[in-house]
Amino acid sequence: MPSGQTHDRITIWALPFIAIATFWQTRSSGITLIVAAGFMFGGLMFGPDLDIYSIQFQRWGYLRFIWLPYQKSLRHRSFLSHGPLIGTTLRVIYLCGLVSIAGILILLIAEKLLNMSLNWQEVAENILEIINLHSTQFLALFIGLELGAMSHSISDWSNSAYKRFKRKGITSLLPQKKAKKRKSPIRSTKSKPRKTLEGDKENKL
């Protein structure tokens, strides 16, 4: 597999192309900046290799412990961590869940210490309103995160394919058919009925 430094170089080299393509499609400097930022974050800190002790994991510093349950729940390079869309979606849900739990705890502590009462329904409505108001920006951020993650996964897959090609040739890149299991012949477990002594005597007569 490519090293962490190689992945970093790929992310940095690809950034100008991502920014140019985004601006060409959207004509918006704001959206371009969000996609580019998401791409860098996704490639350097929020990529598929958070499922192991990787350079992406180490870059979280003192907060890297939050990814330990994520690592223990997934097998390295599984579809849930490296798969298109599903990997980024799962990491976003996981991180948003942790942030939500931390936010609720902070509000509860503040409510107790400051003797204030919060209207939790109003808090939820305000959050949903913010999400709805900035839905385009959140979508742009997700696209940037996904592009950053896929630059990592594609480099992994292409490197593996190249190594297989060097070992086994072009046939290693073609889809392999699974060998069908042969059904073993069913042997009858019933034994032939034995003739009784009376039957033997009758036959002799």
N, C-alpha and C positions, 0 to 999 in steps of 0.2 A: 504494500500500500504506500502511496505517497506520504512523505513526512509532513508534520504540521507546518514546517516552514514552506514546503512546496505548496500546500493548500493556501497559505497566506499570500504567496506570490501570485497564485492564480486569481485570488479574490482581488488583489490590488490591481493587477494588470487588466482584469475584466471590468473594473469600475468605470473607466471612461466610456466603454462601449455601452454599458448599462445606462449611464447618464445620458449619452447622446440619443440612444434609442427611445428612452422615456420622454425626453424633451421633444423629440421628433413626433411622437405619438400624441402627447398631451398639450404641447405648447405652453406648459405651466412650469415656471421655475420652482414653485412651492412643492408641487407633486414630484418633480424630478429630484429635489433635495430629500424628500421623505423616502422615496424609493431607493436612492443612493445610500442614505443612512441605514435603511433597513437591510440593504444588500451587504454593507460592511459589517453591521452587527451580526447578521445571519451567518456570514462567512467566517468571522473571527471569534464570536462568542456564543452564538445561538444555533450552531450547526448540529448535524447528526451525531458527531463524536462526543456529545455530552453524555452518551450512554457508557463511556469508559473514562479512565483517568487520562485525559488527553490535554493538549495545550489549551483547547477551548474551555475545558472544565477548570483548569488552573487559573485562567484569566478572570474568573469570578472572585478570586481572592478569598476574603473571609466569608463571603456569601456562597462559596461553592458547596457547602454542606447541604444546601437546599436541593441539590441534584442527586444526592445519594439515594433517596427512595426511587427516583426515576431510573438510576442505573441498575438497582437491584430488581426492578420490575421488568426490565427489557434485556433481551439477548443482544449482544453487539452485532451491528449490521442487520438487524431484523427489519422487516418491512415497516414496523411501527416507528422506527427511529430514522431509517434511511429512505423510506418510500416517498414517492412524490405526493405532495399535498398532505398526506396523512401524518408524516413526520413533523412538519412544521405546525400543523393544526394541533397535534397532541402536545407539543411543547408549549404552544401559546396557551392552551387550556390549562395545562399544568401550572405555568408561571402565573397566569391570571388568577387561578384558584388560590395559590399561595399568597399573592398580593391582597386578594380579597379577605382572606382569613386574617392576615396581619393588619389590614385596615380596620376590620371589625373589632379586633382586640384593642387597637389604639383608641378607637372611638369609645369603647366600653370603659377603658381606663380613664379617659378624659371625662367621661360622663360621671364617673364615681368621684374623681378628684375635684372636679370643678362644680359638683352638685348641679349639673345641668341635665335636662331631659331632651333626648333626641327623638325626632319623629322618623323612625326607620323607613316607613313607607315613602316619606318625602325624600329621604336620602337616596333610596332606590330609584325613584322617579327622576331625580336630578341626574343620576348616573346614566340612566337610559336615554335621557334627553341629550346629554353630551355625546353619547355614542351615536345617536341618530343624527345629530347636528353635524358631526365630523365623520360621518360614515365613509366618505370618499377618501379622507386622509388615512383612516384606519385600514381601508382596503389597499391603499398604496403602500402602507407600511407592511402589511401581510405579504404583498407581492414581492417587495424587496427582501423580506426574510426568506421567502420561498426560493427566490433566485439565488440568494447567498447559500442556502442549504443545498440546492441542486448543483451548484458549481462544485461543491465538495463531493456529493454523491457521484456525479458524472465522472469526475477525475478518478474516483475509486474504481468505478466500473470499467472505465476505459483502460486503466492500468492493469486490472485483472484480465481483461480481454486480450491485451497486448502480450501479457505473460503466457496466457493459454495458447495464443497464436504462435509464439516462439517455440513452445514445447511440442504442440500437436498439429500445427498448421491450420488451414482455413476451416477444416471440419470441426474444430473445437468451438468455432463461433456460431455454428449452425445449431438449431434446437435439436436436442437429443430426445429420441423416442425411448420411452420407458419399456423395458423388456416385460412382456406378459408372463405371468407365472403359469407354468403348466399344471393342469389339474392332475393330481395323482389318481390312478384308477381305483375305484372303490371295490374293495374286496368283500365278498360276502362273508359275514361272520356266522351265518347259519350253517351248522354241520348237518350232513346227510343223516336222516333218521336211521337208526340201527334196527335191524330186524330182531324181533323178539325170539326167544327160544321156541315158542309155540309155532311161530311162523316158519322157522327153520325146519321144524319137524314136519309140518304140513307139506313143505316143498319137497322134502325127501320122500314122503309117501307118494 
